[in-house]
Structures are given as structure tokens and as C-alpha cells.
């Protein structure tokens, strides 16, 4: 092995769209060096909403890009082995509620791919109509206009009878509830209604509607209720406007607490312990949970801190975008219906046969650059102080995050 190779390491970065990038960096490379390589290879400079994660204890943890990779991977990162590269993942670190904050179409496509993965895991069981519309937007974004009948027949012959796979566009519970045949029969009509909509615009529509789902534009962190509990049944959901806490029972998430940023008084961690204290905590006691490690607690707290800063520094821009959208509401109104005609005929026949039948009608229910400036601004409502690490990513100090009455939140270290 040449002396040059001894001072390099292989890094594999997985993208939200399932692609992967193989990168070679120096031994002393930082996370930012890898991120810059990713930006150059993708030819996208506007990646301010994204970060790099590593898998630790089956959970994605966002890297501090200013830290060296050796801080996270130790001796594995120091040795050069093509058979054993460092594995990283590019994921959305800051979710938004307006696609107009993403000016670059390539960056928008990556964001859209991340959000699509989240939609497939959604447990919003009462939002089935929206899932159909999102599938239509995704098909338009991925494939463009619905192929004509003759073209579909050719595609269907080559693709085992259909031009898309339902499991790629619907959460598993929708596929289970409706069945593949039903989805393959009715989804193309919704896709066809979008003829003429450009693929970037379809992505924007998908992002806008998917962002309304409570469990989609969020980052999830798992914690334990008790120190010796085997399963991490408590889920901290980090969203744009605050944090939510769920308890998972038999695979179903049940909401425990919903905290807006203004209702959080203090977040602290000491070792694996993670405490949450609400403003006016007479009704809500101080909440204590246990993360997988002090490493997880530290990085989770940093992500929460950075997300709050991002929220505060972009709220004026997002408010202007909301007013702009409200003033440009389209005058055209369109409804799309999915109708099982066989079932409808059967119901009408039964209704006609019944002597007490009366005229009724069924109505289909309706489902109920500033980013970079925000991240780089010097006016930080959350200030983060440097902390010392010991061992393999373990914290030697305690850290706290609190909000005094003058609305400045600081993250402090105590030896």
C-alpha cells in the first residue's frame, strides 16, 4: 500500500433516493469535507437543509460537521480498507413547510425523495384520501404525464401487468386495507388529472401536502421510560414548530405531549438522562427519559437547539410566503373522486328494493437564499458552547438548555 493511500479513507454516502456516492477523503477529514464532496458530486450548492448521519444503536444521529470523522468512527476511520468503508447517510436535518424555500430543483428533488420515504412510513390512518393524492403527485413527479392507453399497454407487458408498484407510493396499511388491485385500478385516474403539471411543480405540491401530515416532516429519536427498560418505547418527534412525545404500543404511536417552542422552559441531559421541563409546569411534571447513551443525548440536544434557531430565523420569511400563497389562491376548484362502481350499483339496487328508501346523496369528504441566511446568521437565540469529549464519543460534562424570561436560550457545560 502506497504512503498516499495510507493517509486516505473511503467513505460511502447513501442518498435519500437510494443512490450512493463513493468518496475518498484524507485521514484528518471533517464531516464538512465529506459534505463538500457530496455537494460537488451532485453539483448542488443549496444543501443547507441537509446533514450527514451515522447509524449508532440502530438510530440515525446527525454528525457535527466541524468534528473529525475519527471522533465518530475511531480506529475504523484511521485504517484504509476498500472492503470496509465508512458509511454515512445524507438526510433532511431541517424540515420546512414551504417548498419555495428551496430554490434549486436538484435540491428540491433530494428533499422530495426524503419526504417520500417518510410518507411510506406514515401512521396517519385517518388521512387515506390524502395518501391517494400524494401518490398521484409522486407519480407525476417521477414519471411525468400519465402514459396514453397504448403506451401503458406496452409498459404493462414489460412490467408484469402495471406501470407502477403500489408499495412504492402508498404506506403499507393503505395497501393492506385497499388491496393492490384496487390501487392499480383507481390511482391512474388521479395521476391523469395532473396532465400538464411539470415534474418540479408536482414535487412542490407533494412537499406542501405531505408537510401537513403530523408524522412526516419530523426527525424521530427513541428513548426509554426507565433506565433498565429493554425497549425504547418513547419517541421524541422533532418538528419545525416544536417537539412531540409519543409512546409506542404494539407498533402504534400514541401522543403523550405536544410542546411548541414557546411552551418549553428547559431541556437538559446528564449522561443518558434527558429531561424536559415545560413553561408553567404545574400541569405537566418534569419529564425524565433515558437515551441510548450520552453520545445520543448530546447530539439530540444539539439538533433540537439548531432546529429551534432555524425556526426562529425563518419565521418571518415563512409568514410572508403564507400571505403570498393566500393572496394567489387559484380560482379554479377541482375535486377528484375514486368510485367503486360495482359497489355503488349494488347499494343503489338495495336502496331501490327497500320500501323505506329515500333519495340520498353521498358527498366525498375533503381532507380536512433565506435558508442559508437563517442557518448562518450571527443572531442566535440558541447559543451552543463547546463541550469536551472523553473516550469514544462520551461526554465528560453535563449540559443544559434553558430559557430565561428574556427569551434567550443557552446550552451550557458544567464540569
Secondary structure, 3 states (H helix, E strand, C coil): CCHHHHCEEEEEEECCCCCEEEEEEECCCEHHHHHHHHHHHHCCCCCCCEEEEEEECCEEEECCCCCECHHHHCHHHHCCCCCCCEEEEEEECCCCCCHHHCCCHHHHHHHHHHHHHHHHCCCCCCCHHHHHHHHHHHHHHHHCCCCCHHHHHHHHHHCCCCCCCHHHCCCHHHHHHHCHHHHHHHHHHHHHCCCCCCHHHHHHHHHHHHCCCCCCCCEEEEEECCCCCCCCCEEEEEECCEEEEEEEECCEEEEEEEEEHHHEEEEEEECCEEEEEECCCCCCCCEEEECCCHHHHHHHHHHHHHHHHHHHHHHHHHHHHHHHHHHCCCCCCCCCCCCCHHHHHHHHHHHHHCCCCCCCCCCCCCCCCHHHHHHHCCCCCEEECCCCEECCCEECCEEEEEECCCCCEEEEEEC
